[in-house]
Amino acid sequence: MKYKISKNQIDKIAFPFLDKEFEGIEKYKAKYFDGIVFKKPDEEFGALGYKKNKTLWIYYKFIDKISSFFSLEDLDAQELIGRWAEDRLQIEVRYTIRLGKGIRADS
C-alpha cells in the first residue's frame, strides 16, 4: 500500500538525516568548477557544487543513497537535497543536476 506524504512531512524526516550526512561540510573555492563547493575539510572532492545561476550540482552517490533510503525517485531525491541546501546552507536553488563525480576544491 502506498501513502501520500507531503513535501513538508518528508522534509521533517529527511532533513535530520541529511544533517548527519553533510555534517561538517564547509564552503570552498572550486579548482575546476565555476562556482563554490561544499565538502568536508578532510575530503578532496565535494559532494555539492553551487553556481551563481542558482544551480546545485549533487554527487550521484548522495542522490542514490537518499533515493534508496526514503524510497524516492531520483528527481524527488534531488529536489529534497535542494530544499535542504536552501534551508541549511542559505542558498537559493532553482535547479539541481546529478553529478557523475565529486568536484575538486581548493583546500
Summary of the structure (lengths in Angstrom):
residues: 107
radius of gyration: 13.5
end to end distance: 47.9
largest distance: 47.9
contacts: 315
relative contact order: 0.23
helix: 39%
strand: 26%
